[in-house]
Amino acid sequence: MSGDSLQAQLKEMRVATGLSAREAASLVDVSTVTWQRWEGQSSRATTIPFACWELFLLKVGRHPTHIMTEQ
């Protein structure tokens, strides 16, 4: 998957879950600026680390194979 495609997928998932960039960033404990870079909304765009992507999917209930439960 290309970086552009991952950035688009990240933004689509955030929008689909009704979260602002600030709220999404808070879920994975990063700054809003970092989240925006992951979505390609900056001249210093970067790729979201896999662990953060997985955590985000778990926290919004969209992970394809796992669910979070309270113990």
C-alpha positions, -999 to 999 in steps of 0.1 A, spaced: 0 0 0 14 34 -9 19 62 16 -8 83 -1 -32 54 0 -26 48 37 -30 85 44 -63 86 26 -74 54 44 -65 69 78 -85 101 71 -114 81 58 -115 59 89 -112 89 112 -141 107 94 -162 76 93 -159 73 131 -169 109 136 -136 120 151 -117 152 147 -80 150 141 -75 161 177 -98 134 191 -81 107 169 -46 119 180 -57 117 217 -68 81 212 -33 70 204 -15 96 226 1 118 199 -2 155 191 -27 168 167 2 179 145 15 144 144 -19 130 134 -22 156 107 12 146 93 1 110 92 -30 121 72 -7 140 48 -20 174 59 15 189 62 45 195 41 63 172 65 40 142 60 50 110 76 35 75 78 16 63 108 35 36 127 18 2 124 13 -1 162 -5 33 163 -27 22 133 -36 -10 151 -43 8 184 -65 33 166 -85 6 149 -89 -13 182 -101 18 201 -127 28 175 -140 -8 172 -129 -12 135 -100 -37 139 -106 -66 114 -96 -94 138 -96 -82 174 -118 -64 198 -109 -45 230 -126 -57 262 -125 -45 298 -110 -69 323 
